[in-house]
Amino acid sequence: EFLQNVVLPAPGMPPICTKCGAVCDFMRALRRTAEEVKPDFWLMGEVIHGDYSRWVNGETLHSVTNYALHKALYSGHNDHNYFEIAHTVKYLQNMGDLDLYNFVDNHDVERIYTKLSNKAHFAPVHVLLYTLPGVPSIYYGSEFGIEGKKEKFSDDSLRPALDIKDYADAVQKNPCTALIAALGKIRQHTPALSYGSYAELQLTNRQFAFARDLDGIRVIVTVNNDDNAADMSLPAGNCAEYIGTLTGRKVPVQGGHINVTVAANSGEIWVPAGEMPEYIPVKTETADIEKVQEETEETTSTQTESPAQKTITAAWKCRSMSRTPLFWPLSKISSAGTCIIWRKPPPSPPISVSPAPRRRKPPPCWAAPPPLWPISCAC
């Protein structure tokens, strides 16, 4: 009955209620209803481009996907162009104080490890992901540095079935995983990275530094996409010494500045010594992922699975190859303080599992639908 009262006056125009003549606005109605039911309910939407403040504000959604920064993070490193990243941050800042959902890959785009021309850039990319304004997220599996290439008629390689037992010791053996875990811990214990203001300190094609300031505490972030180390002199906060949370290196404040050396293809988060907890240094270089994967496969091949485990594994693989619509990923907060995106678990495993269906061209119904206008009003 409600939909019968809504008409589209013209293509591209929002729907109008035939009873009251009001322009329908579903998002505002959804926000009001959600806050009545659960005041801390978090609403996030998927938006590709445009003015994000149209969707993220006090009356509609809390956050949307930040595809603008996603593009800048990988292409800014592939092209050795930190100006693109810095410009994108300023562009987003001009939209207002938005808590955008930052990511470097997801279920619809290629894995970041595949997309990077220089795999060593995995480190500076993720340092920026965890320190630039916004909410950082990791797509399941990318914390292990797995690859996934987008194909013409299939996204199967972007959504593989993973057995978490195969990565039980990844934090100890895989530098990619160790880096992600360390960045999550650092962000958890450094409020300025979540709530601090942003200020650009130094910018070249290959080096980039900025500050996050909160309550008189200045946290400084430095990244370097060059194959050589780089020296940087940066304005510091009101303290005597800074410490690098990833390397453990300490530098004194001299004349209101710190003079730091950023290793090739890496990044560092500098915090006032004594103001933050001590961190265990981690290696920021990228692991030899092919070697890690070979070791994982060898370990997996030596393990015996029960019939039930084989059935579950086959069900996962079959589902990952399925052309049926996928469930929207569920967000879970890990112990590392990172928003990790997982797919909804599959249903109970079937008694028998047929081979994965042959890849085929998606049917016409998979084509992008026309824009959907909000549809709700007082009527």
ChimeraX attribute file (.defattr): number of C-alpha atoms within 10 A of each C-alpha:
attribute: neighborCount
match mode: 1-to-1
recipient: residues
	/A:1	5
	/A:2	10
	/A:3	9
	/A:4	8
	/A:5	14
	/A:6	22
	/A:7	15
	/A:8	13
	/A:9	10
	/A:10	8
	/A:11	7
	/A:12	11
	/A:13	11
	/A:14	18
	/A:15	23
	/A:16	21
	/A:17	21
	/A:18	14
	/A:19	11
	/A:20	11
	/A:21	14
	/A:22	15
	/A:23	18
	/A:24	20
	/A:25	18
	/A:26	14
	/A:27	18
	/A:28	19
	/A:29	17
	/A:30	17
	/A:31	19
	/A:32	13
	/A:33	12
	/A:34	15
	/A:35	12
	/A:36	11
	/A:37	9
	/A:38	9
	/A:39	11
	/A:40	9
	/A:41	12
	/A:42	12
	/A:43	15
	/A:44	16
	/A:45	13
	/A:46	12
	/A:47	15
	/A:48	12
	/A:49	10
	/A:50	10
	/A:51	13
	/A:52	20
	/A:53	19
	/A:54	11
	/A:55	20
	/A:56	22
	/A:57	16
	/A:58	10
	/A:59	14
	/A:60	20
	/A:61	19
	/A:62	19
	/A:63	24
	/A:64	21
	/A:65	20
	/A:66	22
	/A:67	20
	/A:68	19
	/A:69	27
	/A:70	21
	/A:71	16
	/A:72	21
	/A:73	26
	/A:74	23
	/A:75	18
	/A:76	21
	/A:77	25
	/A:78	17
	/A:79	13
	/A:80	17
	/A:81	21
	/A:82	25
	/A:83	17
	/A:84	18
	/A:85	22
	/A:86	20
	/A:87	13
	/A:88	18
	/A:89	18
	/A:90	13
	/A:91	14
	/A:92	19
	/A:93	13
	/A:94	12
	/A:95	13
	/A:96	12
	/A:97	14
	/A:98	19
	/A:99	18
	/A:100	22
	/A:101	22
	/A:102	24
	/A:103	24
	/A:104	26
	/A:105	23
	/A:106	20
	/A:107	21
	/A:108	10
	/A:109	14
	/A:110	21
	/A:111	24
	/A:112	27
	/A:113	25
	/A:114	15
	/A:115	19
	/A:116	18
	/A:117	15
	/A:118	15
	/A:119	19
	/A:120	20
	/A:121	28
	/A:122	25
	/A:123	25
	/A:124	22
	/A:125	23
	/A:126	23
	/A:127	23
	/A:128	20
	/A:129	22
	/A:130	23
	/A:131	25
	/A:132	21
	/A:133	25
	/A:134	21
	/A:135	21
	/A:136	23
	/A:137	23
	/A:138	21
	/A:139	21
	/A:140	20
	/A:141	23
	/A:142	20
	/A:143	21
	/A:144	22
	/A:145	24
	/A:146	19
	/A:147	18
	/A:148	23
	/A:149	17
	/A:150	17
	/A:151	11
	/A:152	7
	/A:153	10
	/A:154	16
	/A:155	19
	/A:156	20
	/A:157	17
	/A:158	22
	/A:159	22
	/A:160	18
	/A:161	18
	/A:162	13
	/A:163	12
	/A:164	10
	/A:165	10
	/A:166	14
	/A:167	18
	/A:168	10
	/A:169	11
	/A:170	18
	/A:171	17
	/A:172	10
	/A:173	13
	/A:174	21
	/A:175	23
	/A:176	26
	/A:177	22
	/A:178	20
	/A:179	25
	/A:180	24
	/A:181	19
	/A:182	23
	/A:183	23
	/A:184	20
	/A:185	16
	/A:186	23
	/A:187	19
	/A:188	16
	/A:189	13
	/A:190	19
	/A:191	17
	/A:192	24
	/A:193	27
	/A:194	20
	/A:195	15
	/A:196	20
	/A:197	16
	/A:198	20
	/A:199	13
	/A:200	15
	/A:201	16
	/A:202	15
	/A:203	16
	/A:204	13
	/A:205	16
	/A:206	20
	/A:207	23
	/A:208	23
	/A:209	23
	/A:210	22
	/A:211	28
	/A:212	22
	/A:213	19
	/A:214	17
	/A:215	10
	/A:216	10
	/A:217	20
	/A:218	24
	/A:219	24
	/A:220	28
	/A:221	23
	/A:222	26
	/A:223	27
	/A:224	30
	/A:225	31
	/A:226	18
	/A:227	14
	/A:228	11
	/A:229	14
	/A:230	17
	/A:231	12
	/A:232	15
	/A:233	15
	/A:234	19
	/A:235	18
	/A:236	26
	/A:237	21
	/A:238	13
	/A:239	17
	/A:240	15
	/A:241	18
	/A:242	26
	/A:243	22
	/A:244	22
	/A:245	23
	/A:246	21
	/A:247	17
	/A:248	16
	/A:249	13
	/A:250	16
	/A:251	19
	/A:252	18
	/A:253	19
	/A:254	14
	/A:255	8
	/A:256	14
	/A:257	16
	/A:258	21
	/A:259	15
	/A:260	20
	/A:261	15
	/A:262	20
	/A:263	20
	/A:264	19
	/A:265	27
	/A:266	25
	/A:267	28
	/A:268	27
	/A:269	25
	/A:270	26
	/A:271	25
	/A:272	24
	/A:273	18
	/A:274	12
	/A:275	12
	/A:276	14
	/A:277	13
	/A:278	13
	/A:279	15
	/A:280	10
	/A:281	14
	/A:282	16
	/A:283	16
	/A:284	26
	/A:285	20
	/A:286	22
	/A:287	19
	/A:288	14
	/A:289	18
	/A:290	12
	/A:291	10
	/A:292	18
	/A:293	17
	/A:294	11
	/A:295	13
	/A:296	15
	/A:297	12
	/A:298	11
	/A:299	11
	/A:300	14
	/A:301	10
	/A:302	8
	/A:303	8
	/A:304	9
	/A:305	12
	/A:306	9
	/A:307	9
	/A:308	11
	/A:309	12
	/A:310	12
	/A:311	17
	/A:312	18
	/A:313	17
	/A:314	20
	/A:315	23
	/A:316	20
	/A:317	18
	/A:318	16
	/A:319	20
	/A:320	20
	/A:321	21
	/A:322	16
	/A:323	18
	/A:324	10
	/A:325	7
	/A:326	12
	/A:327	10
	/A:328	11
	/A:329	16
	/A:330	12
	/A:331	16
	/A:332	13
	/A:333	11
	/A:334	12
	/A:335	11
	/A:336	16
	/A:337	20
	/A:338	22
	/A:339	22
	/A:340	20
	/A:341	20
	/A:342	18
	/A:343	15
	/A:344	12
	/A:345	10
	/A:346	12
	/A:347	10
	/A:348	8
	/A:349	15
	/A:350	11
	/A:351	7
	/A:352	9
	/A:353	12
	/A:354	9
	/A:355	11
	/A:356	14
	/A:357	11
	/A:358	9
	/A:359	12
	/A:360	9
	/A:361	11
	/A:362	12
	/A:363	8
	/A:364	7
	/A:365	7
	/A:366	11
	/A:367	8
	/A:368	7
	/A:369	7
	/A:370	7
	/A:371	8
	/A:372	9
	/A:373	16
	/A:374	17
	/A:375	19
	/A:376	21
	/A:377	19
	/A:378	10
	/A:379	13
